[in-house]
């Protein structure tokens, strides 16, 4: 049987209260929150954070390919999936590809994976925004999801794929040129009129391809940017619509939205239920699944929705580079070295330290020779640190250092199973940190120089189910 | 420790220092020329009279050309050295060894730093190409880790300890206010410092060394020839240097209340000089007060205070200008300023003035039978540090 073997979602820690936007402009109505990627996150780091949960939990899952999808790729030309591949420490023989740009790429990658015969790790991640006060800014949300798609017995699948359909038609709905930050859209009444016949055709076709009647389907999920289209779709597809809290708490995650809604629905569904995922982005895509097992979800969306900190609208605008602010009077960092980064890739991307062959003393960063004289030269062993948990031994707050988001909170962290490192703490207020606080490594973007993103590790307070 | 030392083999016969300040109108070349000519003229020497030169600078020049070109030297060997903030001391150490070896009869060490041309605040290291995984924390933040660690270890209230280190800044500003070469010549109270905004941990900007341009120079000769140049030479009793292996960064046992490299360098220096109890024979010391907690820890690492008692010795005034063991009588890095390559030689300059009784009346140490001075100069951070200690004396033996 083919379907979803594992799934996970990653929500960044910060939320913007939409009412803060309307309060700032003194007009409009708003409710709920949207998720916000931190200043040191991008779609690659968020995608990795989602993927690591399903790769690390199993430990032995070895996908044959990793497909990364976003509408906001940190790099063009250079393959973003390679960074995630490296951070996950996947074997060289595992291929890594980007399916980026269009919002439809998200659902398209899911469908293509389901209809191929490989074991594929899908990583879908997006950062959404728009001009200040725009609906895109307010209703967008930042999130990542990961799915492992493959063949397994029903009891080892979360959901099996029953069938689906596509209706493709060229018309102008939303568009953004490669060098632009803001999306434009055509009048929604025209857009609605363009979608409706496609929805009718696709729904009929999807049911036929799955050998189902409409009454067999328990839940339907609507994904897309246009709420008017979703409302009209509900008149065509009368199956009960999934009542999610994603839109009100997280927002619309663009290329990752379909995946996020599917994952959220699967968290609430029961074995045997049939779920139809409908995407309205430049055409219609429908995928129908049957929930195959009640396997426990790692760090469920509900849990992540609750674990959050509020972010001010000012910080949001600053992080999105919509509001230039005074930089620190320190030299900006230099670009990273490609050759040094390749040599140190295990440490830089995988957070792999070294360990004395006799003493067991962990060296971070990894060291060729040991500080402990009992260890043999050139005999250090690899020591995986990415899944370690540690405690803050001591910390300080640095107002002087160059940062996109000063001050920097820096801690000396002792890991519970050995190893010490002085390292930055992220996703935390400078008055929240205390000695003894439990922390875990998280993969972040430290800075960008000459267009090169410097990915490396920080720690964050433990707020996941690991605690 | 396996060092034989060169006790009483080499003497300092002249030493000079420029004002340390924001020298907007002087280049590194100007500062080098000022310090070098001042030091030569004091003993009626010319550049040709010096056999070999060492020039110390962290990032104001590369190679011996840094000195030989502005000074228009003729066929002289010049070595540029760098050892973080201990660069000036390192230049002197190499010059002393060259003379002690018999290779040269006269050697000069010059330290210089032109830091204020960058347009940025603070000290900013020249960036080397890396994978971007190195720590980016400022030195102030690294040293700020000392305070909570020390407070916890010795059961002192953190706010009280914060006041203790502010007292160190107060003392050094008091001394610096009486030093016409110093960058900051205003007295400031510990209370004022405590009321300032924190920039790193609990430290304010007044817990940090001044950032200044400046240069200093020193001439060394074989001890037996010293009196040919001056009536009051200073004899080199000890020179030690320890470069750490970074264990403090990875060892969970390291607790940020000591700098092992400094303790080891002091132990070596005392052994070279034949000193059992430094407090019995050292008249004054210049130590590396890059940040106020650094000076607190150094009092214990150098054996000037018992472990856990440095803070109370600070409060009793033991290290004040008129105290039992005056420390940083010229204002230290805190008030004199810190042109990285020059600071180590500047510290020896103050020993020169105090041990020869030539310091200005308003900052002269009390009369004493003790005739040794100590210089401690470090570079780096807690956990990964280089440390220098020298001991100078007015007499042979």
Interface residues (C-beta under 8 A of the other chain):
Chain A: X329 X330 X331 X333 X334 X336 X337 X340 X341 X343 X344 X347 X348 X361 X362 X363 X364 X365 X371 X393 X394 X395 X396 X397 X398 X399 X400 X401 X402 X408 X410 X412 X414 X418 X419 X420 X421 X422 X423 X424 X435 X446 X447 X454 X455 X456
Chain B: X118 X120 X121 X122 X124 X127 X129 X130 X131 X132 X133 X135 X136 X137 X138 X140 X141 X142 X144 X145 X148 X149 X198 X199 X200 X201 X245 X246 X247 X249 X250 X251 X252 X254 X256 X383
